[in-house]
């Protein structure tokens, strides 16, 4: 059994030759989850990191190779698809490369374990301390949460997101290929959907 570390999302991934499964857990070994049962397709012995073929992890996908094809599946899904097929060649190994350079999409500060920042979470004054981000320095931040990491695109309601006046994005979430864009972020106060906005 070999393993890989996903340092972006703090997960461990490993494959077991005996039971043909790819597994995931948090770095402390909790929350063990089967993310792909390869039993119907054959053996996963080729996923071991010390074998000829390899396994690679990107932000959203896990890639692995068979003798003449590369496969991928989404980390949070069991949908398996052939990513690249070679008719005459044999894949001996693979390595994933990422874009280099400092960009807003890769150079950010993570704020982890913030499940209560979810738009569906209603602040409970008897047990919650309201979040105030005034202490944060100017820069790019990414929320890491089991409830999702995206900004709300509609009004969450006052007292949601573990704050009193939540901010929501008025428009579409930008994609990495869009580059740097301007978006209007609105502050919801009381019954006003857009009390004030930031760009």
C-alpha positions as CSV (number, residue, x, y, z in Angstrom):
1,X,0.0,0.0,0.0
2,X,1.3,3.4,-1.0
3,X,-0.2,6.9,-0.4
4,X,-0.2,10.4,-1.7
5,X,-0.8,13.7,0.2
6,X,-3.2,16.3,-1.1
7,X,-1.7,19.3,0.7
8,X,-4.2,21.8,-0.8
9,X,-7.2,20.1,0.8
10,X,-5.4,18.2,3.6
11,X,-6.3,14.6,2.5
12,X,-4.4,11.4,2.2
13,X,-5.1,9.0,-0.7
14,X,-4.1,5.4,-1.0
15,X,-4.8,2.2,-2.9
16,X,-5.1,-1.3,-1.6
17,X,-4.0,-4.2,-3.8
18,X,-6.1,-6.6,-1.8
19,X,-9.5,-5.0,-2.1
20,X,-9.2,-3.0,-5.3
21,X,-10.2,0.3,-3.8
22,X,-8.9,3.9,-3.7
23,X,-9.3,5.4,-0.2
24,X,-9.2,8.9,1.3
25,X,-8.9,10.3,4.8
26,X,-8.0,13.5,6.5
27,X,-4.4,14.0,7.5
28,X,-5.0,12.7,11.0
29,X,-6.5,9.5,9.7
30,X,-10.1,10.3,10.4
31,X,-13.1,10.3,8.0
32,X,-11.9,7.3,6.0
33,X,-13.9,7.2,2.7
34,X,-13.9,4.8,-0.3
35,X,-13.8,7.2,-3.3
36,X,-13.5,4.5,-6.0
37,X,-14.2,0.8,-5.9
38,X,-12.3,-0.6,-8.8
39,X,-13.4,-4.2,-8.2
40,X,-15.5,-4.3,-11.3
41,X,-12.7,-3.1,-13.5
42,X,-9.8,-5.3,-12.3
43,X,-6.9,-4.8,-9.9
44,X,-5.7,-1.5,-8.6
45,X,-2.2,-2.8,-8.0
46,X,-0.9,-0.5,-10.8
47,X,-1.9,2.5,-8.6
48,X,0.8,1.8,-6.1
49,X,3.4,4.6,-6.3
50,X,6.3,2.2,-6.4
51,X,5.0,0.4,-9.5
52,X,5.6,1.3,-13.1
53,X,2.4,3.2,-13.5
54,X,1.5,6.2,-11.3
55,X,-1.2,8.2,-9.6
56,X,-1.4,11.9,-9.6
57,X,-3.6,14.4,-7.7
58,X,-4.8,17.9,-8.9
59,X,-7.2,20.3,-7.3
60,X,-10.3,18.4,-8.3
61,X,-9.2,15.2,-10.0
62,X,-7.3,12.0,-9.3
63,X,-5.5,10.6,-12.3
64,X,-4.0,7.2,-12.8
65,X,-2.6,5.1,-15.6
66,X,-3.1,1.7,-17.1
67,X,-0.8,0.2,-19.8
68,X,-2.2,2.3,-22.6
69,X,-4.6,4.9,-21.2
70,X,-4.8,7.5,-18.5
71,X,-8.0,7.7,-16.4
72,X,-9.4,10.4,-14.2
73,X,-12.2,10.8,-11.7
74,X,-13.4,13.7,-9.6
75,X,-12.3,13.5,-5.9
76,X,-15.8,13.7,-4.6
77,X,-17.4,11.3,-7.1
78,X,-17.0,7.8,-8.3
79,X,-17.5,8.7,-12.0
80,X,-14.6,7.1,-13.8
81,X,-13.7,8.2,-17.3
82,X,-10.8,7.7,-19.7
83,X,-8.9,10.9,-19.9
84,X,-6.4,10.0,-22.6
85,X,-6.0,6.9,-24.6
86,X,-2.8,5.7,-26.4
87,X,-3.3,3.2,-29.2
88,X,0.3,2.1,-29.8
89,X,2.3,3.4,-26.8
90,X,2.7,2.1,-23.3
91,X,2.5,4.5,-20.4
92,X,5.3,3.8,-17.9
93,X,4.6,6.6,-15.5
94,X,3.0,10.1,-15.2
95,X,3.6,13.3,-13.4
96,X,1.2,16.2,-13.1
97,X,2.5,19.7,-13.6
98,X,0.9,22.9,-12.5
99,X,1.1,26.4,-14.0
100,X,3.9,28.4,-12.4
101,X,4.1,32.0,-11.3
102,X,2.3,34.0,-8.7
103,X,-1.4,34.4,-9.4
104,X,-4.4,35.2,-7.3
105,X,-5.7,31.8,-8.0
106,X,-2.7,30.0,-6.5
107,X,-1.3,32.6,-4.1
108,X,-3.8,32.9,-1.3
109,X,-4.2,32.4,2.4
110,X,-6.5,29.6,3.5
111,X,-9.1,30.0,6.2
112,X,-9.9,26.4,7.2
113,X,-12.7,24.7,9.1
114,X,-15.2,27.5,8.6
115,X,-18.4,25.4,8.1
116,X,-20.4,28.0,10.0
117,X,-19.6,30.6,7.3
118,X,-22.1,28.7,5.1
119,X,-25.1,30.7,3.8
120,X,-27.4,28.1,5.4
121,X,-26.0,28.6,8.9
122,X,-28.0,31.0,11.1
123,X,-26.0,32.7,13.8
124,X,-26.9,31.6,17.3
125,X,-26.0,34.4,19.7
126,X,-26.2,32.0,22.7
127,X,-23.3,29.9,21.5
128,X,-21.6,31.7,18.5
129,X,-19.2,34.6,18.5
130,X,-20.0,36.7,15.4
131,X,-17.3,36.7,12.7
132,X,-15.7,40.0,11.9
133,X,-13.0,39.9,9.2
134,X,-11.7,43.4,9.9
135,X,-8.5,41.9,11.4
136,X,-7.6,40.3,8.0
137,X,-4.9,42.0,6.0
138,X,-5.6,43.0,2.4
139,X,-5.1,40.0,0.1
140,X,-6.6,36.9,-1.4
141,X,-8.3,34.4,0.8
142,X,-9.9,31.0,0.2
143,X,-12.4,29.4,2.6
144,X,-12.0,25.7,3.1
145,X,-15.1,24.1,4.5
146,X,-17.1,20.9,4.3
147,X,-20.1,23.0,3.3
148,X,-18.5,24.3,0.2
149,X,-16.0,27.1,-0.6
150,X,-18.0,29.4,-2.9
151,X,-19.4,32.8,-2.2
152,X,-23.2,32.9,-2.2
153,X,-24.7,34.3,-5.4
154,X,-28.0,35.4,-3.8
155,X,-28.9,37.1,-0.6
156,X,-28.3,34.7,2.3
157,X,-30.3,36.7,4.8
158,X,-29.2,38.6,7.8
159,X,-27.7,36.6,10.7
160,X,-26.5,34.0,8.2
161,X,-22.8,32.9,7.6
162,X,-22.1,33.3,11.3
163,X,-22.2,37.1,10.9
164,X,-24.9,39.8,11.2
165,X,-24.6,41.4,7.8
166,X,-23.3,38.8,5.3
167,X,-21.8,39.7,1.9
168,X,-22.9,38.0,-1.3
169,X,-21.7,38.1,-4.9
170,X,-24.0,39.9,-7.3
171,X,-23.2,38.1,-10.5
172,X,-21.4,35.0,-11.6
173,X,-18.3,33.4,-10.0
174,X,-15.3,34.1,-12.2
175,X,-13.3,31.2,-13.7
176,X,-9.5,31.0,-13.6
177,X,-9.4,31.6,-17.3
178,X,-11.2,34.9,-16.9
179,X,-8.2,36.4,-15.2
180,X,-8.7,39.3,-12.9
181,X,-12.2,40.6,-13.0
182,X,-14.3,43.2,-11.2
183,X,-17.5,41.9,-9.4
184,X,-20.0,43.6,-7.2
185,X,-20.2,42.2,-3.7
186,X,-23.3,43.3,-1.7
187,X,-23.7,43.7,2.0
188,X,-27.2,42.7,3.2
189,X,-28.6,44.7,6.1
190,X,-32.0,44.1,7.6
191,X,-34.5,43.9,4.8
192,X,-32.3,45.6,2.2
193,X,-31.0,43.2,-0.3
194,X,-28.2,45.6,-1.4
195,X,-27.5,48.1,1.4
196,X,-24.0,48.8,0.2
197,X,-21.6,47.2,-2.3
198,X,-17.9,46.6,-2.8
199,X,-16.1,46.2,-6.1
